[in-house]
Amino acid sequence: MSICLGLGLAATVVAVIWMVVDQATGDSVASHVHELYAPYGEVPDPIVPWVFLYSVFGLALVGWAVALIGTWRGSRWARWWSTACFVVGSALLIFGAVVSEHDTPILPLSWRIVSIALAAFGALTVVVAWLPTTERIKE
């Protein structure tokens, strides 16, 4: 389980680094928001999708890290924590990936793919977390 949690944490760190680089250089989210809303009049502040992304991925970092520490310590709550983080985090990630306005998704395709991929990785981690351990099999 530690391997899955470590990989999830690493993937989230990479996504956050990519977010910072994207916002500082090309700002794909701002470009997408402008393309989405320009034909309809006033363009909203593109910082709102960025705040959503940073918040969700920041919470994911905390969730992965706490689950990893709990697993390393052999805490019984680590499985439940992983499951709760998966449910909340995946709901937010999938919401961000599918929400749309004017029949166009709010987030650019690249961020929708990253969101769904991280949610899928969380699902894999929860499955691994609940697999029977060798101690359970022996009993």
C-alpha positions in Angstrom: 0.0 0.0 0.0 2.9 2.4 0.7 4.0 2.1 -2.9 0.6 3.2 -4.2 0.4 6.0 -1.7 3.9 7.2 -2.5 3.1 7.1 -6.2 -0.1 9.0 -5.7 1.8 11.6 -3.6 4.5 11.9 -6.3 1.9 12.2 -9.1 0.1 15.0 -7.2 3.4 16.8 -6.6 4.2 16.6 -10.3 0.6 17.9 -11.1 1.1 20.8 -8.7 4.5 21.7 -10.3 2.9 21.5 -13.7 0.1 23.8 -12.5 2.6 26.4 -11.3 4.6 26.2 -14.6 1.4 26.3 -16.7 0.1 29.3 -14.8 3.4 31.1 -15.0 4.0 30.5 -18.7 1.1 29.6 -21.0 -1.8 29.9 -18.6 -3.9 27.4 -20.4 -6.8 27.8 -17.9 -7.0 31.6 -18.5 -6.9 31.1 -22.3 -9.6 28.5 -22.1 -11.8 30.7 -19.9 -11.4 33.6 -22.3 -12.3 31.4 -25.3 -15.3 30.0 -23.4 -16.8 33.2 -22.3 -15.7 35.8 -24.9 -18.6 35.1 -27.3 -21.1 35.6 -24.5 -19.9 39.0 -23.3 -18.0 39.6 -20.1 -15.2 37.2 -19.3 -15.0 36.2 -15.6 -11.7 36.3 -13.7 -9.7 33.1 -14.7 -8.3 32.9 -11.2 -11.4 31.0 -10.0 -10.6 27.8 -11.8 -7.0 28.1 -10.7 -8.1 28.5 -7.1 -10.3 25.4 -7.5 -7.4 23.4 -9.0 -4.8 24.5 -6.3 -7.3 23.8 -3.5 -8.2 20.3 -4.7 -4.6 19.3 -5.5 -3.4 20.8 -2.3 -5.9 18.8 -0.3 -4.8 15.7 -2.3 -1.2 16.4 -1.2 -2.3 16.5 2.4 -4.5 13.4 2.1 -1.8 11.3 0.4 0.9 12.4 2.9 -1.3 11.7 6.0 -2.3 8.3 4.5 1.4 7.5 3.8 2.5 8.4 7.3 -0.3 6.4 8.8 0.6 3.4 6.7 4.3 3.6 7.7 3.3 3.7 11.3 0.9 0.8 10.9 -2.1 2.8 12.0 -5.5 1.1 11.7 -7.1 4.3 10.6 -4.9 4.6 7.5 -7.3 2.5 5.4 -10.3 4.5 6.5 -8.4 7.8 5.9 -7.5 6.7 2.4 -11.1 5.7 1.6 -12.5 9.0 2.9 -9.9 11.0 1.0 -10.6 9.1 -2.1 -14.4 9.7 -1.9 -14.1 13.4 -1.2 -11.1 14.0 -3.5 -12.4 12.0 -6.4 -15.8 13.7 -6.2 -14.1 17.1 -6.5 -11.7 16.0 -9.2 -14.5 14.5 -11.3 -16.7 17.5 -10.7 -14.0 19.7 -12.0 -13.5 17.5 -15.0 -17.1 17.3 -16.1 -18.6 20.7 -15.1 -19.4 22.8 -18.1 -21.0 26.1 -19.1 -22.4 27.0 -22.5 -21.9 23.3 -23.4 -18.2 23.6 -23.0 -16.2 22.2 -20.1 -14.8 24.8 -17.7 -11.3 23.3 -17.5 -9.1 22.7 -20.5 -8.7 19.1 -21.7 -5.3 18.6 -20.2 -6.5 19.4 -16.7 -9.6 17.3 -17.1 -7.4 14.3 -18.0 -5.1 15.0 -15.0 -8.1 15.2 -12.7 -9.6 11.9 -13.9 -6.3 10.2 -13.9 -5.6 11.2 -10.3 -9.1 10.0 -9.3 -8.5 6.7 -11.0 -5.2 6.3 -9.2 -7.1 7.0 -5.9 -9.5 4.2 -6.8 -6.6 1.9 -7.3 -5.1 2.9 -4.0 -8.3 2.2 -2.1 -8.7 -1.2 -3.7 -5.1 -2.0 -2.7 -5.8 -0.7 0.8 -8.6 -3.1 1.3 -7.0 -6.2 -0.1 -6.6 -8.9 2.5 -3.1 -8.9 4.1 -1.1 -12.0 4.7 -1.9 -11.8 8.4 -5.6 -12.0 7.6 -5.1 -14.9 5.2 -3.2 -16.9 7.9 -6.0 -16.4 10.5 
